[in-house]
């Protein structure tokens, strides 16, 4: 059973990422991961998302040399913004959500 606090903390992982990309979500995840499998799952999902989209950003930055990166960089940024909002809503509703184009670095 997923409690209201679990849903709120899982959503806070994503919402805090707009203000503190790593520190806020990391603090919530470290403190609450042993208390709730739901929060642990969303914490892992968030950090897999951040690592994946960081790699996409670096690749897009390199591709600026061949001009396609000018199109890809904004696309990666907009996609990360939208998927973060969707993930926060899903977490608050008590649903699991795998952010598209994310690799599982943390299992």
Backbone bond lengths (Angstrom), bond angles and torsions (degrees), N, CA, C in turn:
res aa  C-N    CA-C-N  psi(-1)  N-CA   C-N-CA  omega(-1)  CA-C   N-CA-C  phi
1 X - - - 1.445 - - 1.526 109.93 -
2 X 1.301 116.15 127.65 1.458 122.23 -179.83 1.528 108.18 -92.58
3 X 1.314 115.92 122.52 1.466 120.36 -178.62 1.527 110.78 -84.17
4 X 1.325 114.83 166.82 1.467 121.04 177.27 1.532 110.48 -61.80
5 X 1.332 116.75 -38.88 1.467 120.55 179.03 1.528 111.03 -64.64
6 X 1.336 117.30 -40.14 1.464 120.92 177.46 1.526 111.01 -61.29
7 X 1.315 115.70 -44.77 1.460 119.75 179.97 1.527 111.06 -64.43
8 X 1.330 116.12 -40.96 1.461 120.43 179.75 1.523 111.74 -66.07
9 X 1.320 117.20 -43.06 1.465 120.82 179.87 1.532 111.33 -67.72
10 X 1.319 117.46 -38.74 1.470 120.65 177.65 1.528 110.06 -64.71
11 X 1.319 117.25 -42.00 1.470 120.43 177.29 1.524 110.54 -66.61
12 X 1.326 117.00 -35.43 1.472 121.01 179.81 1.525 111.53 -64.11
13 X 1.323 117.48 -30.20 1.462 120.13 176.66 1.529 109.78 -56.66
14 X 1.322 116.39 -45.03 1.461 120.58 -178.24 1.521 111.94 -76.49
15 X 1.321 117.67 -41.50 1.463 121.00 -177.55 1.528 110.45 -66.19
16 X 1.325 117.60 -42.55 1.464 120.44 178.70 1.523 112.43 -64.40
17 X 1.313 116.51 -22.37 1.465 119.04 -179.33 1.524 111.92 -64.97
18 X 1.332 118.08 -20.96 1.461 120.38 176.43 1.529 111.54 -71.45
19 X 1.321 116.86 -25.00 1.460 121.77 -177.42 1.524 112.42 -102.59
20 X 1.320 116.49 -41.86 1.466 122.21 177.13 1.521 106.53 -133.54
21 X 1.278 116.25 103.95 1.462 121.19 -171.29 1.524 113.37 -56.64
22 X 1.318 117.51 -41.20 1.460 119.60 -175.10 1.526 112.62 -116.19
23 X 1.317 117.95 -45.00 1.470 121.81 -170.17 1.528 112.88 -62.66
24 X 1.327 118.36 -50.97 1.467 121.25 -178.19 1.521 113.02 -60.16
25 X 1.334 117.48 -54.93 1.463 119.01 177.95 1.530 113.27 -60.44
26 X 1.335 117.19 -36.33 1.461 120.87 179.90 1.525 111.29 -65.38
27 X 1.320 117.10 -40.82 1.467 120.32 179.12 1.523 110.86 -63.50
28 X 1.324 116.94 -46.54 1.473 120.08 179.04 1.517 110.27 -61.62
29 X 1.319 116.39 -45.75 1.460 120.14 -177.00 1.520 111.18 -63.87
30 X 1.323 118.28 -45.02 1.464 121.01 -178.88 1.519 111.26 -64.31
31 X 1.319 117.48 -40.85 1.468 120.69 -177.37 1.530 111.54 -72.09
32 X 1.316 117.71 -39.54 1.465 121.43 -170.63 1.523 115.92 -103.35
33 X 1.332 118.79 -5.31 1.464 119.51 -173.47 1.527 113.57 -64.51
34 X 1.325 117.30 -30.49 1.460 119.59 179.77 1.526 112.20 -82.31
35 X 1.329 116.82 -18.94 1.466 121.10 -178.87 1.518 112.69 -82.96
36 X 1.330 117.02 -29.57 1.458 119.94 -173.46 1.524 110.55 -145.37
37 X 1.301 116.74 126.16 1.459 121.78 175.67 1.530 110.54 -67.16
38 X 1.327 116.78 -30.10 1.466 121.63 178.18 1.532 110.54 -63.83
39 X 1.319 117.20 -47.82 1.466 121.57 178.09 1.518 110.21 -66.15
40 X 1.313 117.36 -40.47 1.457 121.33 178.12 1.532 110.59 -60.09
41 X 1.310 117.04 -43.42 1.469 121.02 179.07 1.517 112.19 -63.44
42 X 1.324 116.64 -42.87 1.465 119.34 179.21 1.525 111.56 -71.02
43 X 1.321 117.32 -33.41 1.460 120.08 175.84 1.523 111.16 -63.71
44 X 1.323 116.61 -45.83 1.464 120.88 177.57 1.522 110.31 -62.31
45 X 1.321 115.65 -43.73 1.457 120.51 179.84 1.527 110.97 -60.55
46 X 1.337 116.96 -42.65 1.462 120.52 -179.41 1.531 111.20 -63.69
47 X 1.321 117.12 -46.57 1.457 118.66 -177.19 1.527 112.06 -72.20
48 X 1.320 118.62 -31.55 1.469 120.49 171.62 1.528 109.91 -63.08
49 X 1.320 115.74 -40.94 1.464 122.29 177.10 1.529 111.11 -61.38
50 X 1.326 117.00 -46.72 1.462 120.58 -178.43 1.533 111.37 -64.45
51 X 1.318 116.99 -42.82 1.463 120.02 179.30 1.527 110.30 -64.45
52 X 1.326 116.76 -45.84 1.464 121.07 -179.26 1.522 111.36 -61.30
53 X 1.328 116.96 -47.83 1.455 119.66 -176.44 1.530 112.02 -74.30
54 X 1.331 118.28 -23.91 1.461 120.65 171.04 1.520 109.57 -65.13
55 X 1.322 116.24 -43.89 1.476 120.48 178.09 1.525 110.15 -62.41
56 X 1.350 116.81 -42.62 1.470 119.69 177.42 1.521 111.16 -61.31
57 X 1.334 116.72 -39.00 1.462 120.49 178.54 1.513 112.36 -65.52
58 X 1.321 117.17 -41.73 1.472 121.07 178.48 1.528 110.08 -64.15
59 X 1.318 116.61 -44.95 1.472 120.17 179.14 1.525 110.22 -62.51
60 X 1.334 117.13 -42.01 1.464 120.55 178.19 1.522 110.79 -64.19
61 X 1.328 116.33 -38.55 1.457 120.28 177.54 1.523 111.97 -62.76
62 X 1.312 116.14 -39.80 1.470 120.01 177.16 1.527 110.40 -67.26
63 X 1.325 115.93 -37.21 1.466 119.98 -178.48 1.526 113.29 -73.49
64 X 1.327 117.23 -5.14 1.462 120.11 174.10 1.527 109.47 -61.13
65 X 1.309 115.52 -28.77 1.470 120.46 178.99 1.525 111.03 -58.70
66 X 1.327 116.55 -37.48 1.468 119.96 179.54 1.523 111.80 -101.16
67 X 1.320 116.49 18.36 1.466 126.29 172.27 1.530 115.74 73.86
68 X 1.316 120.01 -17.24 1.465 119.80 179.03 1.532 110.86 -72.76
69 X 1.310 116.07 -23.29 1.458 120.67 178.86 1.518 113.06 -62.89
70 X 1.337 117.15 -27.77 1.466 120.04 177.46 1.518 111.53 -63.39
71 X 1.306 117.50 -27.20 1.467 121.67 175.68 1.526 111.54 -86.27
72 X 1.333 115.98 -37.62 1.464 120.44 -174.86 1.524 113.30 -74.43
73 X 1.330 118.43 -38.41 1.470 120.86 -178.04 1.527 112.57 -57.73
74 X 1.335 119.50 -50.47 1.473 118.59 177.67 1.527 112.25 -64.56
75 X 1.333 116.74 -35.16 1.469 120.06 178.61 1.521 111.21 -62.37
76 X 1.313 117.38 -42.99 1.466 121.43 178.87 1.525 109.85 -63.83
77 X 1.321 117.54 -42.91 1.460 121.20 179.49 1.524 113.36 -63.90
78 X 1.316 116.47 -45.60 1.466 120.91 179.17 1.523 110.84 -65.67
79 X 1.320 116.23 -42.25 1.472 119.99 179.00 1.521 110.57 -62.15
80 X 1.325 117.65 -43.34 1.470 120.89 179.20 1.525 110.65 -62.26
81 X 1.306 117.36 -41.86 1.468 121.77 178.80 1.529 111.15 -62.36
82 X 1.317 116.71 -49.29 1.465 121.43 -178.21 1.525 111.29 -65.15
83 X 1.333 116.95 -45.48 1.464 119.64 -178.67 1.525 111.95 -66.75
84 X 1.326 117.76 -29.36 1.462 120.35 176.31 1.522 110.41 -67.46
85 X 1.308 117.34 -42.50 1.465 120.90 177.82 1.527 110.87 -64.09
86 X 1.315 116.99 -45.06 1.468 120.80 178.88 1.522 110.65 -61.05
87 X 1.334 117.05 -43.62 1.466 121.19 -179.60 1.528 111.05 -63.94
88 X 1.325 117.76 -38.72 1.464 120.86 178.56 1.529 110.80 -64.15
89 X 1.312 116.60 -42.14 1.468 120.93 178.98 1.527 110.49 -65.49
90 X 1.324 116.29 -44.91 1.472 119.75 179.14 1.529 110.53 -62.40
91 X 1.332 117.56 -42.09 1.460 120.84 179.57 1.518 110.60 -63.65
92 X 1.312 117.51 -41.71 1.460 120.80 179.62 1.525 111.49 -66.10
93 X 1.329 116.69 -30.54 1.459 120.80 177.76 1.524 112.64 -82.48
94 X 1.329 117.17 -1.32 1.457 120.61 177.65 1.512 114.39 83.76
95 X 1.318 117.23 18.85 1.453 122.04 -178.22 1.527 110.15 -104.11
96 X 1.313 116.10 151.19 1.457 119.64 171.46 1.523 107.28 -86.35
97 X 1.319 116.12 152.27 1.460 120.14 -177.16 1.514 109.27 -149.56
98 X 1.311 116.27 126.40 1.459 121.33 174.44 1.518 106.97 -101.46
99 X 1.315 114.88 116.34 1.453 120.43 -178.09 1.535 108.60 -68.11
100 X 1.335 116.92 131.97 1.466 120.27 -177.45 1.530 112.61 -58.98
101 X 1.309 115.54 148.83 1.470 124.96 176.95 1.527 112.82 62.86
102 X 1.325 116.63 29.21 1.462 121.48 -179.30 1.524 109.44 -107.07
103 X 1.321 115.28 133.70 1.452 121.37 176.23 1.533 108.85 -94.80
104 X 1.327 116.83 150.45 1.467 120.93 179.87 1.518 109.99 -92.18
105 X 1.316 116.02 93.70 1.454 121.41 174.08 1.519 110.21 -85.39
106 X 1.330 116.33 -37.33 1.466 123.06 179.27 1.515 107.35 -106.72
107 X 1.314 116.69 120.47 1.479 119.03 -177.40 1.487 111.30 -108.75
